[in-house]
Amino acid sequence: MSQFTLARVWTVDECNEYNATLAALDPRPEHPRELNLTAGGEPRAPGDCEPFPESNTITNPRFVFLREVGGKNCLKSFLDMVTQQGPKGKHWGGTLIIDEEVPLSFAIRIPVRYTLAGVGINGAGRLKFSGDFAGPAVSFVDAMSGSGNIRDLAIEGPGLNAKNMGGIKLGSSQSVADDEPQPPQRFRLHRVRVSGFGAYGIQGGTNTPFVDIDSCQLLANKVNLQLVRKCDHWRIRDTIITDAPEWGVDVAADITINGAKILGTVADLLISGCFFRNNKAGAIRIQPGDPDKPTFGVFIFGNGFVKNAGVAVNVVAVNAGTRIIGNFFGAAENLEIPTELIKATLPHETHIGFNASQGTADEIKALNLLRATP
């Protein structure tokens, strides 16, 4: 056994051979690491682990695989360690690669300026949440700083029956004053699949500007994507948004925080190149928001709408500066527009035109009715 106690860097094969030797000598059916026990033989708390000896395998501490930091039992502990060590830590500003399914019964938080990545949107790397905690399942440590990234990863909830669990939370869960400085950096979700959450798939909190969501899949969450207050300058591109029991995208939604109702409001939102299907309440709802800070500047360009309970876009906000241009509407996909907006004779802020529809002649006319008044 002395050959395994030399003070040197081991190869992965040597580590595996050593673990196999220990397992053969251990009278218990499984090795303590696999059972996730402490050195004293006691069960560890959920998410707690003794990290794998990093120096044995890691060549770049800012680009590591989950197995190199202890495996799936150590995901939460590793992310917490990166946060605790801060900017002077060797993993700060790096990337952790998830290349296996990780079962989780507790929430995780991604450090500032850190990237959580998988090995492809439908690859082996995925986070699979279970239990009845309220969530959000995934959030970011310093919501006010931005700079968090998730890419090439599947994040799965316990299903719609777990009504309280939210998926990914961007921004603050608390009420944030409107004069609070905006975070200087962006959150970015790239090629991420989010499914099976009973509250929301992705939610923008209260003061969460500059978010990029592109090439993602939002599937079968209660509300696939919900934007609340000051979710300004979002860019949602080339994303599949389907099978929500309620709305595919709910813009300027109201929420309750600590018993107080927070009115939503959104400015400068782009939804482009997305595909909406089978969202039970409808594909997109645009709400007025706070009367003192109303929703304004929602641009819906080049999307596809099919089988969304007959509601492609529900424009609740009359003067929201909405542009619905160049989209494809399947049969019986319509717009719900306030009557006063349709009958207006003066120039208005909502413009609709150049859309293609498989509907009836009347439906096609309605989809191209509201153009800029000369």
JOSULCOR-V483876 format. One record per residue. RES is the residue in one letter. PHI is phi in degrees with one decimal (none if undefined). D_LAST is the distance of its C-alpha to the last C-alpha in Angstrom with 1 decimal. Layout:
[[RES/PHI/D_LAST] [RES/PHI/D_LAST]]
This chain:
[[M/none/87.6] [S/-62.7/88.0] [Q/-63.3/85.9] [F/-98.2/82.9] [T/-111.6/83.6] [L/-68.1/83.4] [A/-82.5/81.1] [R/-151.7/78.7] [V/-80.6/75.3] [W/-93.8/75.5] [T/-82.9/73.6] [V/-60.6/71.6] [D/-62.6/74.4] [E/-65.8/77.1] [C/-63.8/75.2] [N/-63.2/74.8] [E/-64.4/78.5] [Y/-62.7/79.4] [N/-63.0/77.4] [A/-65.5/79.0] [T/-64.2/82.4] [L/-61.3/81.7] [A/-63.1/80.5] [A/-67.8/83.7] [L/-83.5/85.8] [D/-76.7/83.9] [P/-69.7/85.6] [R/-74.2/82.4] [P/-66.6/80.3] [E/-134.1/77.4] [H/-75.5/77.1] [P/-53.9/76.2] [R/-63.6/73.0] [E/-67.3/71.8] [L/-79.5/72.7] [N/59.0/70.8] [L/-102.7/73.9] [T/-74.6/74.8] [A/-59.3/77.8] [G/-85.8/79.8] [G/88.3/78.8] [E/-90.5/76.5] [P/-62.2/73.1] [R/-81.2/70.2] [A/-68.3/67.3] [P/-53.9/64.1] [G/83.1/62.4] [D/-94.8/65.5] [C/-161.6/67.3] [E/-100.0/69.6] [P/-57.6/67.4] [F/-58.0/68.7] [P/-62.3/70.5] [E/-57.2/67.6] [S/-63.3/69.6] [N/-72.5/71.2] [T/-131.6/68.1] [I/-73.7/65.1] [T/-98.3/64.5] [N/-136.5/61.2] [P/-64.9/60.9] [R/-98.8/57.1] [F/-145.9/56.7] [V/-128.5/58.9] [F/-96.1/59.3] [L/-56.7/60.0] [R/-64.2/63.5] [E/-79.7/64.3] [V/-122.0/63.8] [G/113.2/65.7] [G/87.1/63.7] [K/-63.9/61.6] [N/-71.0/63.7] [C/-107.8/62.8] [L/-57.7/59.0] [K/-63.2/58.5] [S/-61.1/61.5] [F/-66.6/60.3] [L/-61.6/56.8] [D/-64.0/58.3] [M/-63.9/60.7] [V/-59.6/57.9] [T/-64.1/56.3] [Q/-64.9/59.6] [Q/-74.0/60.6] [G/70.4/57.3] [P/-58.7/56.2] [K/-86.1/59.9] [G/-73.0/60.5] [K/-72.4/61.0] [H/-99.7/58.3] [W/-60.8/55.5] [G/71.2/52.2] [G/-104.1/53.4] [T/-134.9/52.8] [L/-111.5/54.8] [I/-98.1/54.8] [I/-96.3/55.2] [D/-122.0/56.9] [E/-151.6/58.3] [E/-75.8/57.5] [V/-116.9/57.9] [P/-76.3/58.6] [L/-136.3/57.6] [S/-118.0/58.3] [F/-151.5/56.9] [A/-79.4/53.8] [I/-124.9/53.4] [R/-128.2/51.6] [I/-88.1/50.5] [P/-63.6/51.6] [V/-62.8/49.2] [R/58.6/48.2] [Y/-119.7/49.8] [T/-118.5/48.8] [L/-103.8/50.1] [A/-129.5/50.0] [G/-113.2/51.2] [V/-123.0/52.1] [G/124.8/49.0] [I/-59.9/46.6] [N/-118.3/49.1] [G/-85.4/52.2] [A/-70.5/55.4] [G/-77.4/54.1] [R/-157.9/52.7] [L/-105.4/53.1] [K/-120.9/54.1] [F/-92.7/54.0] [S/-139.4/56.1] [G/100.5/57.3] [D/-123.5/55.8] [F/-72.3/54.8] [A/-72.7/51.4] [G/85.3/50.0] [P/-68.3/47.8] [A/-67.0/49.8] [V/-129.3/48.5] [S/-142.6/47.2] [F/-119.7/47.4] [V/-60.2/50.0] [D/-112.3/47.9] [A/-63.5/44.5] [M/-82.4/43.3] [S/-97.8/44.1] [G/67.4/42.2] [S/71.6/43.6] [G/-102.6/44.7] [N/-137.5/44.4] [I/-131.5/45.2] [R/-148.6/45.2] [D/53.7/46.7] [L/-140.6/48.1] [A/-102.2/48.2] [I/-126.4/48.4] [E/-115.1/49.6] [G/-92.2/50.0] [P/-79.9/52.6] [G/113.2/50.3] [L/-69.2/48.1] [N/-70.9/51.3] [A/-83.0/51.6] [K/-65.7/48.9] [N/-91.6/49.2] [M/-85.8/49.0] [G/-95.0/45.9] [G/-86.3/45.4] [I/-103.2/44.0] [K/-106.7/43.0] [L/-106.5/40.9] [G/89.7/41.1] [S/-81.4/42.9] [S/-89.1/44.4] [Q/-107.9/44.6] [S/-71.4/42.2] [V/-118.3/41.0] [A/-61.4/39.8] [D/-65.9/36.2] [D/-90.7/37.6] [E/-64.8/39.8] [P/-56.8/39.2] [Q/-73.1/37.3] [P/-57.5/39.6] [P/-79.0/39.5] [Q/-119.9/39.9] [R/-98.0/38.4] [F/-92.4/39.8] [R/-137.2/39.5] [L/-117.3/40.3] [H/-129.9/40.7] [R/52.7/42.0] [V/-116.9/43.2] [R/-108.0/43.8] [V/-122.6/43.9] [S/-148.1/45.2] [G/76.8/47.1] [F/-109.6/46.4] [G/-83.0/46.4] [A/-107.6/44.1] [Y/-162.5/41.5] [G/-81.8/41.5] [I/-130.7/39.7] [Q/-130.5/38.7] [G/-90.5/37.0] [G/-80.9/38.8] [T/-103.2/38.0] [N/109.6/36.9] [T/-132.7/36.5] [P/-84.5/33.9] [F/58.3/33.7] [V/-115.8/34.9] [D/-111.0/34.8] [I/-123.8/35.5] [D/-141.1/35.7] [S/55.6/37.5] [C/-103.0/39.0] [Q/-131.3/40.0] [L/-115.1/39.5] [L/-128.6/41.5] [A/55.1/42.8] [N/-102.8/42.4] [K/-52.5/41.6] [V/-120.6/38.3] [N/-64.9/37.9] [L/-143.2/35.7] [Q/-127.1/35.1] [L/-108.8/33.3] [V/-105.4/34.3] [R/-109.9/33.7] [K/59.3/32.4] [C/-88.0/32.2] [D/-91.9/29.7] [H/64.8/28.8] [W/-80.3/30.3] [R/-128.8/29.9] [I/-115.6/30.9] [R/-130.7/31.2] [D/51.6/33.0] [T/-117.7/34.8] [I/-90.4/36.2] [I/-129.1/35.7] [T/-140.1/37.6] [D/63.4/39.9] [A/-80.8/39.2] [P/-62.7/40.5] [E/-116.7/37.5] [W/-91.0/34.3] [G/-67.5/33.8] [V/-131.8/31.8] [D/-112.6/31.6] [V/-97.0/29.2] [A/62.7/30.1] [A/-72.5/33.2] [D/-91.9/35.6] [I/-135.6/39.2] [T/-113.4/42.4] [I/-123.3/44.6] [N/52.0/48.0] [G/83.0/47.1] [A/-104.7/44.0] [K/-80.7/40.5] [I/-107.1/38.2] [L/-79.2/34.4] [G/-75.7/32.4] [T/-167.5/29.5] [V/-140.0/27.8] [A/-131.1/25.4] [D/62.8/24.3] [L/-120.0/25.6] [L/-113.1/25.2] [I/-120.5/26.5] [S/-139.3/26.7] [G/69.6/28.8] [C/-93.5/30.7] [F/-123.8/32.2] [F/-113.3/32.5] [R/-147.6/35.1] [N/59.3/37.1] [N/-88.1/35.9] [K/-67.4/37.2] [A/-85.1/34.7] [G/148.4/31.7] [A/-79.8/30.5] [I/-133.3/28.2] [R/-119.4/27.8] [I/-112.6/25.5] [Q/-93.1/27.0] [P/-67.3/25.8] [G/79.8/28.7] [D/-69.1/30.1] [P/-56.0/28.2] [D/-80.6/29.3] [K/-147.3/28.1] [P/-70.6/25.5] [T/-63.0/24.5] [F/-156.8/21.6] [G/81.7/20.3] [V/-105.2/21.6] [F/-112.3/20.8] [I/-118.7/22.1] [F/-123.0/22.1] [G/64.6/24.4] [N/-101.6/26.7] [G/-116.0/28.8] [F/-128.2/29.3] [V/-141.1/32.4] [K/57.1/34.4] [N/-102.1/33.1] [A/54.5/34.1] [G/79.4/30.8] [V/-121.4/28.7] [A/-80.0/27.0] [V/-137.8/24.8] [N/-106.5/25.2] [V/-92.8/22.4] [V/-82.2/24.4] [A/-80.1/22.4] [V/-70.4/19.3] [N/-110.7/17.7] [A/-87.6/19.4] [G/62.3/16.7] [T/-80.9/17.6] [R/-120.8/16.5] [I/-119.1/18.2] [I/-131.1/17.8] [G/66.7/20.2] [N/-97.6/23.0] [F/-109.0/25.7] [F/-117.6/26.5] [G/-70.1/29.8] [A/-57.4/30.7] [A/66.9/30.0] [E/-92.1/28.1] [N/-128.5/25.2] [L/-105.2/22.9] [E/-105.5/23.8] [I/-124.5/20.7] [P/-56.5/21.1] [T/-58.2/20.5] [E/-64.0/18.6] [L/-75.1/16.1] [I/-64.3/15.6] [K/-85.8/15.5] [A/-64.0/13.1] [T/-103.6/10.4] [L/-83.5/9.3] [P/-54.7/7.7] [H/-129.8/10.7] [E/-87.5/12.8] [T/-94.4/13.8] [H/-121.7/12.3] [I/-133.7/14.3] [G/-178.7/14.5] [F/60.5/16.9] [N/-93.1/19.8] [A/-106.9/23.0] [S/-139.6/25.0] [Q/-94.2/28.4] [G/-81.6/27.7] [T/-74.6/27.3] [A/-59.5/24.5] [D/-65.1/23.2] [E/-65.6/23.4] [I/-62.8/21.5] [K/-62.2/18.6] [A/-63.1/18.6] [L/-73.7/18.7] [N/-130.2/15.4] [L/-86.5/13.6] [L/-92.8/11.7] [R/-112.7/8.9] [A/-58.8/6.3] [T/-72.2/3.8] [P/-64.6/0.0]]
